[in-house]
Amino acid sequence: MSATRIMATIAVAASAAIVLAGCVPQQSTTIDGSELTIAVTQPYTSGNPVTAYGANETNANIAYATGTGFTYFNDKSELVRDESFGHYKKVSDDPLAVTYTVKDGVRWSDGTAVDAVDLLLEWAATSGALNDPDADPASTVDPETGAPLESEGSQVLFDATATGETGIALVTETPQISDDRMSLTLVFDKPFANWESAFFSADSAAKPAHVVGEMAFAEDDALSAKEQVFAAIMNDDERDLAAIARTWNTAFNFEGMPASESLVVSNGPYVVSEFVANQYVTLRANENYGGIRQPTFQEITVRFLSDPLAQAQALLVGAAQIVVPTMGTEVRDALETMDATVIDGTTDSFEHLDLQFAESKNGTFDDPLVREAFLKTVPRSELTTAALADVQPRATMRDSFLFAPNDRGYRGARSSNGSSDFVEIDIEGAKELLAEAGVSAPAVCVLYAAGDPMRATEFSLIKDSAARAGFVVSDCSAEDWRSVLGTPGAYDAALFSWEVSRPGAGVAPDVFGTDGYANLNYFTDSTVDRLVNESNDVTLDADAQADALTAADAELWKNRYGLPLFQHPATVAFDQDQVSQVSLSALEPGVWWNVWEWKP
């Protein structure tokens, strides 16, 4: 797997869950005539945010507001099971097998029943199991414009490049489907501790099988169209699968409100009711939604304002009641002059510095003493302040590789992992270690994104501080830095961020394990291998998995793996006199996590 694909998202998931039951259709809580406007930065362009073309934050948030599934995460990073949609059960540990059952009566917004064929299509589209192994996802978009390309022929390629590594790619065998077509059983190729949110969650942006079938086969009857999708997948019919994949990849990309309303059919709290390109999209309460996430506002207008000061102005004059601007000093100053509530939080992305343990440009960090010496010179606190000064003045360092600040195990890991040894720089200690290693003027070339002002600031601070101990730090920045990651002989250290959209063990073995596909710095340690594999053991309870992860975190610090730096920030502002129940989640989808609970 390429570094570019790896960097799209490292998505992991939690194993303990809160259960919200729904035995009967929920009574509507929608207030007639209630309206809300939220201003966001990116425009709406696609109803399928997991394709290369559709991958943007606004597309993903609209998909979340209009979708539903077996689980979602709350603002405490806790997994919530939505049994008004259906239930799931682990039916085997070895091999790991999970059965998902859709609750009778769940419907798409056009009245068509949701069933296991919809689940089957979601597996086919996002697992990559049916894709032609020679197919190139880059071939689905124009390299210059990013626009999707129409393709013909029988090559099967579902472009789910933006799904991240949720674990569903581990299901390579066609799932079993029940006779009543309400249940689907997935069998994983290897254990995956965070299986509970691996499939068909509220943010999955799953597409209705009957709509995909209607578009792929020019079929007017919903049941017949769904049957053709079912047959194509179960029979591995390449010609029909190619047509389904083309439809799934391209039909849900919009330049305005689609002529066919079937393309905006949803199964969640809201449905897209109006869309004007580059201006706004309107969501209206879904009258056919009977789940627990009953919407309060009848209508939500999402207005696209790329200028953060324009968002602040919209809040000031009442043109928007919630804004999610890209922060800077001017924007913060403007917001603080208003009678508005401002919430600072974090995203699911964190900045870090990784050292190359082998195959580096200069071989500098082959010696653990030199690794430790270099890390002692990195001004983490100053770097965090400087990098985020204009964005979030009160930002703090992240002190764990495996736990985010909002995760349940963060405080425990932080207190015992050895991160306290690297809170402040220690130039004299670094010099002593270099002398012990018998090394003078060690060379370190740092890879980072060329043209990125924040990363340039980070690099400059590291270079100047390390020079005080005798390191000679040079610039290995590259515009295509993602493709350089993991390249032998290209650099000695790398500054970049991981997006970890779920708490828990997830793909820790793949990032930190010796043979992990996302092990980009050639790190190897038998103790870490054992612990990260243990944390991914599906037979262990959540506490035991967390204990193994905590121990692994300490071992990474002990090995001088690198340094976690800070969690990337997020800010939302809202008019508390016009809307309540607004909060930020550190996980995607941020402020949208409880869109149905927003109240006038």
C-alpha positions in Angstrom: 0.0 0.0 0.0 1.4 3.4 -0.9 2.3 6.1 1.7 -0.2 8.4 0.0 -3.1 5.9 0.7 -1.7 5.3 4.2 -1.7 9.0 4.9 -5.3 9.5 3.7 -6.5 8.4 7.1 -5.3 6.1 9.9 -8.7 5.3 11.2 -9.1 3.2 14.3 -12.1 2.4 16.5 -13.2 1.7 20.1 -14.5 -1.6 21.4 -16.6 -0.5 24.4 -20.0 0.9 23.5 -23.0 2.8 24.9 -26.2 1.2 23.8 -29.3 3.2 22.8 -32.2 1.0 22.1 -35.1 1.7 19.8 -37.9 -0.9 19.9 -40.5 1.3 18.2 -40.3 4.2 15.8 -39.3 7.3 17.7 -41.7 10.2 18.1 -40.7 13.2 16.1 -39.1 16.1 18.0 -38.9 18.4 15.0 -40.2 21.9 15.6 -42.3 23.1 12.7 -40.8 26.1 10.9 -37.5 26.1 12.8 -34.5 27.1 10.8 -30.7 27.4 11.4 -27.8 28.5 9.3 -24.2 27.2 9.8 -21.3 28.7 7.8 -18.5 26.3 6.8 -15.3 26.8 4.8 -15.5 24.2 2.0 -18.3 23.9 -0.6 -20.5 20.9 -1.0 -19.6 18.9 -4.1 -20.5 15.2 -3.6 -22.8 12.9 -1.7 -20.0 10.3 -1.6 -17.2 11.7 0.5 -15.2 8.5 0.5 -14.1 8.8 -3.1 -10.9 10.7 -4.1 -13.1 13.4 -5.7 -15.6 13.6 -2.9 -13.2 13.7 0.0 -13.7 17.0 1.8 -14.9 18.0 5.2 -18.3 19.5 4.2 -19.2 16.5 2.1 -18.4 14.2 5.0 -20.4 16.3 7.4 -23.5 16.4 5.2 -23.2 12.6 4.7 -23.2 12.2 8.5 -26.2 14.5 9.0 -28.2 12.6 6.3 -26.9 9.1 7.2 -27.3 6.6 9.9 -25.9 3.2 10.9 -25.1 0.8 13.7 -22.8 3.2 15.7 -21.6 6.8 16.1 -19.2 8.5 18.5 -20.3 11.1 21.0 -18.3 14.2 22.2 -16.5 12.1 24.9 -15.1 9.8 22.2 -17.4 7.0 23.4 -18.9 4.6 20.9 -22.7 4.6 20.9 -24.7 1.7 19.5 -27.8 2.8 17.7 -30.2 -0.1 18.0 -33.0 1.8 16.4 -31.1 1.1 13.1 -30.1 -2.5 14.0 -27.8 -4.6 16.0 -24.5 -6.5 15.6 -22.9 -9.4 17.4 -19.5 -11.1 17.4 -20.3 -14.7 16.5 -16.7 -16.0 16.5 -13.3 -15.0 17.8 -11.2 -17.2 15.5 -11.8 -16.3 12.8 -13.3 -13.0 13.9 -16.9 -13.0 12.5 -19.6 -10.4 13.1 -23.2 -10.5 12.2 -25.1 -7.3 11.4 -28.9 -7.2 11.4 -31.0 -4.3 10.2 -34.0 -3.6 12.3 -37.3 -4.2 10.6 -39.0 -1.0 9.5 -35.9 1.1 8.8 -36.4 2.9 5.6 -34.6 5.2 3.1 -36.2 8.6 2.7 -38.0 7.5 -0.4 -39.8 4.8 1.6 -37.7 1.8 0.3 -36.7 -0.6 3.1 -33.1 -0.7 4.2 -31.8 -4.3 4.3 -28.8 -6.5 4.1 -28.3 -5.8 0.4 -27.5 -2.3 1.3 -25.0 -3.6 3.7 -23.6 -5.9 1.0 -23.1 -3.0 -1.4 -21.3 -1.1 1.4 -18.9 -4.0 1.9 -18.3 -4.3 -1.9 -17.7 -0.6 -2.3 -15.4 0.0 0.7 -13.5 -3.2 1.2 -11.7 -3.2 -2.1 -12.2 -7.0 -2.2 -13.9 -7.0 -5.6 -11.6 -4.5 -7.3 -9.4 -5.5 -10.2 -5.9 -5.8 -8.6 -4.4 -4.0 -11.5 -6.8 -1.0 -11.2 -5.3 2.3 -10.3 -7.6 4.6 -8.2 -5.8 7.6 -9.6 -7.3 6.7 -13.0 -10.7 7.8 -11.7 -9.9 11.5 -11.6 -8.3 14.1 -13.8 -4.8 14.7 -12.5 -5.0 18.4 -13.2 -8.5 19.3 -12.1 -9.4 16.4 -9.7 -12.7 16.0 -11.6 -14.0 12.4 -11.8 -13.5 10.7 -15.1 -16.1 8.5 -16.9 -14.8 5.1 -17.7 -16.1 2.2 -19.7 -15.2 -1.5 -19.9 -15.4 -4.3 -17.4 -12.7 -3.2 -15.0 -14.0 -3.2 -11.5 -12.8 -0.3 -9.4 -14.7 1.1 -6.4 -12.8 4.3 -5.6 -13.0 4.2 -1.8 -9.6 5.8 -1.3 -10.8 8.1 1.4 -12.3 5.5 3.7 -9.1 5.0 5.6 -8.1 1.8 7.3 -11.3 1.1 9.2 -10.7 -2.6 9.2 -13.3 -3.5 6.5 -10.4 -4.1 4.1 -9.7 -7.2 6.2 -12.9 -8.8 5.0 -11.9 -10.2 1.6 -14.3 -13.1 1.3 -17.9 -12.3 0.2 -20.1 -12.0 3.2 -22.9 -14.4 4.1 -26.4 -13.0 3.8 -29.5 -14.4 5.6 -32.4 -15.9 3.9 -34.6 -13.0 4.9 -31.9 -10.6 3.7 -31.9 -8.6 6.9 -28.6 -9.9 8.3 -25.0 -9.9 6.9 -22.0 -11.8 8.4 -18.5 -10.5 7.9 -15.5 -12.8 8.4 -12.2 -10.9 9.0 -8.9 -12.3 7.7 -7.2 -11.5 11.0 -8.2 -10.1 14.4 -9.2 -6.4 14.6 -9.9 -5.2 18.1 -12.0 -2.2 17.0 -14.4 -4.2 14.9 -17.4 -2.6 16.4 -17.2 0.6 14.4 -15.5 -1.0 11.3 -18.6 -1.2 9.2 -21.8 0.8 8.3 -21.6 3.5 11.0 -23.4 6.8 10.9 -20.5 8.5 9.1 -20.0 5.7 6.5 -22.0 7.6 3.7 -23.5 4.3 2.6 -25.4 4.5 -0.6 -28.8 2.8 -1.2 -28.4 -0.3 -3.3 -31.7 0.3 -5.1 -30.6 3.8 -6.3 -27.2 2.5 -7.4 -28.9 -0.3 -9.3 -31.4 2.0 -10.9 -28.6 4.3 -12.2 -26.3 1.5 -13.2 -28.8 -0.6 -15.1 -31.4 2.0 -16.2 -33.9 0.2 -14.1 -37.1 1.9 -12.9 -38.2 -0.6 -10.4 -36.4 -0.3 -7.0 -36.8 -3.9 -6.0 -35.6 -5.2 -9.4 -32.6 -2.8 -9.3 -31.6 -3.9 -5.8 -31.9 -7.6 -6.9 -29.5 -6.9 -9.8 -27.0 -5.4 -7.4 -27.3 -8.4 -5.1 -26.8 -10.8 -8.0 -23.8 -9.0 -9.4 -22.0 -9.1 -6.0 -22.8 -12.6 -5.1 -22.0 -14.0 -8.5 -18.9 -11.8 -9.0 -20.2 -10.6 -12.3 -17.4 -8.4 -13.6 -19.5 -6.6 -16.2 -22.3 -5.6 -13.9 -19.9 -4.9 -11.0 -18.0 -2.5 -13.3 -21.3 -0.7 -14.0 -22.1 -0.6 -10.3 -18.6 0.8 -9.4 -18.8 3.5 -12.1 -22.2 4.6 -10.7 -21.0 4.5 -7.1 -17.8 6.5 -8.0 -19.5 9.2 -10.1 -23.3 9.5 -9.9 -23.3 11.2 -6.5 -21.0 14.1 -7.5 -23.1 17.3 -7.9 -22.8 20.7 -9.7 -26.2 21.7 -8.4 -29.4 20.0 -7.1 -29.6 16.8 -9.2 -32.5 16.4 -11.5 -33.2 13.0 -10.1 -34.1 13.2 -6.4 -33.2 9.6 -5.9 -29.5 10.7 -5.8 -30.1 12.5 -2.5 -32.1 9.6 -0.9 -30.9 9.2 2.7 -31.6 7.1 5.8 -30.6 9.5 8.5 -32.1 12.5 10.4 -31.9 14.9 7.4 -32.2 14.8 3.6 -30.7 17.3 1.1 -33.6 19.4 -0.2 -31.9 22.2 -2.0 -28.4 22.9 -3.4 -26.9 25.9 -5.2 -23.3 25.2 -6.1 -20.7 27.3 -4.3 -23.4 29.0 -2.2 -25.4 26.7 0.1 -27.0 23.4 0.6 -30.2 23.0 2.6 -31.1 20.0 4.8 -34.6 19.2 5.7 -35.8 16.8 8.4 -36.3 13.4 7.0 -40.0 12.5 7.5 -39.3 8.8 6.9 -36.6 8.6 9.6 -37.8 6.7 12.7 -34.5 6.3 14.6 -33.3 7.7 17.9 -31.4 10.6 16.3 -34.6 12.6 15.8 -33.9 16.1 14.5 -35.0 19.3 16.2 -34.5 21.9 13.6 -36.8 21.4 10.6 -34.4 23.0 8.2 -30.6 23.7 8.3 -28.9 25.8 5.7 -25.2 25.2 5.2 -23.6 28.2 3.7 -20.2 28.1 2.1 -17.9 31.0 3.2 -14.2 30.4 2.6 -13.2 33.7 4.2 -13.1 33.2 7.9 -13.7 36.9 8.6 -16.8 36.6 6.4 -18.0 33.8 8.7 -17.4 36.0 11.8 -19.3 38.8 10.1 -22.2 36.4 9.3 -22.4 35.5 12.9 -22.4 39.1 14.0 -25.3 40.2 11.7 -27.3 37.1 12.3 -26.9 35.6 8.8 -25.5 32.5 10.5 -26.0 31.1 14.0 -23.0 28.7 14.0 -19.7 29.2 12.3 -16.7 27.0 12.0 -13.9 29.3 10.6 -10.3 28.7 10.0 -8.8 30.5 13.0 -6.3 33.3 13.0 -5.6 36.3 15.2 -8.0 38.6 13.3 -10.8 36.1 13.4 -10.4 35.4 17.1 -10.3 39.1 17.8 -13.5 39.6 15.8 -15.3 36.8 17.6 -14.3 38.1 21.0 -16.0 41.4 20.4 -19.3 39.6 19.9 -21.9 38.3 22.3 -21.2 34.8 21.1 -20.0 31.5 22.6 -16.6 30.4 21.4 -15.5 26.8 22.0 -11.9 25.8 21.4 -11.1 22.1 21.0 -9.1 19.7 19.0 -9.4 17.6 15.9 -8.5 13.9 15.4 -5.2 14.8 13.7 -1.9 15.2 15.6 1.5 16.5 14.7 4.6 14.4 15.4 8.3 14.0 14.6 9.4 10.5 13.6 13.0 9.3 13.4 14.2 6.8 10.8 15.6 3.7 12.6 17.1 2.3 9.4 17.4 3.1 5.6 17.9 6.8 6.5 19.8 9.4 4.5 22.8 9.7 6.9 22.4 6.7 9.3 22.4 9.1 12.2 19.7 7.5 14.3 20.9 4.0 14.1 22.5 4.7 17.5 19.9 5.0 20.4 22.2 7.5 22.2 22.1 9.8 19.2 18.3 9.4 18.9 17.9 10.5 22.6 20.3 13.3 22.2 18.4 14.8 19.2 15.0 14.5 21.0 16.4 16.3 24.0 17.0 19.3 21.7 13.5 19.5 20.3 11.7 22.5 21.9 8.2 20.9 22.1 6.6 23.6 24.1 8.0 26.5 22.1 7.2 24.6 18.9 3.6 24.1 19.9 3.1 27.7 20.9 4.8 29.1 17.7 3.0 26.7 15.4 -0.5 27.4 16.8 0.0 31.0 18.1 -2.5 32.5 15.6 -4.9 29.5 15.8 -5.3 28.5 19.4 -3.3 30.5 22.0 -3.8 28.0 24.8 -2.8 24.9 22.8 -0.8 22.3 24.8 1.6 19.5 23.9 0.4 15.9 23.2 2.3 13.5 25.5 1.4 10.1 24.0 1.9 8.3 20.7 -1.2 6.0 21.2 -3.7 8.0 23.1 -5.2 11.4 22.2 -5.8 14.0 25.0 -9.6 13.2 25.0 -9.1 9.4 25.2 -10.0 7.6 28.4 -6.5 6.2 28.8 -4.5 9.4 28.1 -3.9 10.6 31.6 -2.7 7.2 32.8 -0.4 6.7 29.8 1.0 10.2 30.1 1.8 9.8 33.8 3.9 6.7 33.3 5.3 6.6 29.7 8.4 8.7 30.2 7.2 11.7 28.3 8.0 14.0 31.2 11.7 13.6 30.3 11.1 15.6 27.1 8.9 18.5 28.3 11.9 20.9 28.3 15.0 20.9 26.1 18.2 19.6 27.7 21.1 20.8 25.5 23.8 19.9 28.0 22.3 16.4 28.3 22.3 16.1 24.6 26.0 17.0 24.3 26.9 14.4 27.0 25.0 11.7 25.0 26.8 12.6 21.8 30.1 12.5 23.6 29.2 9.1 25.0 28.3 7.9 21.5 31.6 9.3 20.2 29.8 11.3 17.5 30.4 14.9 16.5 28.3 17.1 14.2 25.7 14.4 13.3 23.7 15.2 10.2 19.9 15.2 10.2 17.8 15.9 7.2 14.2 16.6 8.0 11.3 15.8 5.6 8.2 18.0 5.7 5.7 19.6 3.4 7.4 22.2 1.3 5.5 25.5 1.2 3.7 24.9 4.5 4.3 27.9 6.8 3.5 25.9 10.0 5.9 23.1 9.2 8.6 25.6 8.1 8.3 27.2 11.6 8.6 23.9 13.3 11.7 22.9 11.2 13.4 26.3 11.9 12.9 25.9 15.6 14.2 22.3 15.6 17.2 23.2 13.4 18.3 26.1 15.6 17.9 24.3 18.9 19.6 21.1 17.7 22.5 23.2 16.4 23.3 24.2 20.0 24.1 20.6 20.8 26.2 20.1 17.7 23.7 18.6 15.2 23.8 19.8 11.6 20.2 19.9 10.5 19.3 20.3 6.8 16.1 20.7 4.8 14.6 17.7 3.0 11.2 19.3 2.4 9.3 18.2 -0.6 6.0 19.2 -2.3 5.2 15.5 -2.8 6.3 14.6 0.8 3.7 11.9 1.1 5.2 9.9 -1.7 8.7 10.3 -0.1 7.6 8.9 3.3 9.3 5.5 3.8 11.6 5.9 0.8 15.0 4.4 1.7 17.9 6.9 1.9 15.6 10.0 1.5 15.7 11.6 4.9 16.5 11.1 8.6 13.4 12.5 10.3 9.9 13.5 9.3 7.4 16.2 10.5 3.8 15.4 9.6 0.5 14.5 11.1 -1.6 11.3 11.5 -5.3 11.5 11.4 -6.6 9.1 13.9 -10.4 9.3 13.6 -11.3 6.7 16.2 -9.8 5.9 19.7 -8.4 2.5 20.6 -5.9 0.0 19.3 -7.0 0.1 15.7 -4.1 -0.2 13.3 -1.3 0.2 16.0 0.3 -3.1 14.8 0.4 -1.8 11.3 2.0 1.5 12.3 4.4 0.4 15.0 4.7 -3.3 14.4 7.9 -4.6 12.7 6.0 -5.8 9.6 3.3 -3.2 9.6 2.3 -1.9 6.2 2.3 1.7 7.7 5.6 1.3 9.4 7.4 4.1 7.5 10.5 4.5 9.7 11.7 0.9 9.8 11.1 0.7 13.6 11.4 -2.7 15.2 11.1 -3.9 18.8 9.9 -7.3 19.9 8.3 -5.9 23.1 6.3 -3.4 21.1 5.3 -6.1 18.6 3.9 -8.2 21.4 2.1 -5.4 23.1 0.4 -3.9 20.0 -0.7 -7.3 18.9 -2.1 -8.0 22.4 -4.0 -4.7 22.2 -5.6 -5.9 19.1 -6.7 -9.3 20.6 -10.5 -9.6 20.1 -10.7 -12.0 23.1 -9.6 -9.3 25.6 -11.9 -6.8 27.2 -11.5 -3.1 26.7 -9.5 -2.5 29.9 -7.0 -5.3 29.0 -6.5 -3.9 25.5 -6.0 -0.4 27.0 -3.4 -1.8 29.4 -1.5 -3.3 26.6 -1.7 -0.1 24.6 -0.4 1.9 27.6 2.6 -0.4 28.0 3.3 -0.1 24.3 3.2 3.6 24.5 5.9 3.6 27.3 8.0 1.3 25.2 7.9 3.7 22.2 9.1 6.5 24.4 11.8 4.2 25.8 13.0 3.4 22.3 13.1 7.1 21.4 10.8 6.5 18.5 10.3 10.2 18.0 8.0 12.8 19.6 4.3 13.5 19.6 4.0 17.3 19.4 0.4 18.6 19.5 -3.2 17.9 18.6 -4.4 20.0 15.7 -7.0 22.5 17.0 -10.6 23.3 16.1 -12.9 26.2 17.0 -16.6 26.7 16.7 -18.6 29.9 17.6 -22.3 30.2 17.9 -25.1 32.5 18.9 -26.3 31.0 22.2 -29.5 33.1 22.1 -30.5 31.3 18.8 -29.2 27.8 19.2 -28.2 25.5 22.1 -26.8 21.9 22.5 -23.7 22.8 20.5 -20.5 21.1 21.4 -17.2 19.9 19.8 -16.1 16.4 19.4 -12.4 15.7 19.0 -13.3 13.0 16.4 -14.9 13.5 13.0 -17.4 15.0 12.4 -16.5 17.7 15.0 -19.4 20.0 15.8 -21.7 18.0 13.7 -21.6 15.0 16.0 -25.0 15.8 17.5 -26.6 17.8 14.7 -30.0 16.3 15.5 -29.8 17.7 19.1 -29.2 21.3 18.1 -32.2 23.3 19.5 -33.6 26.8 18.9 
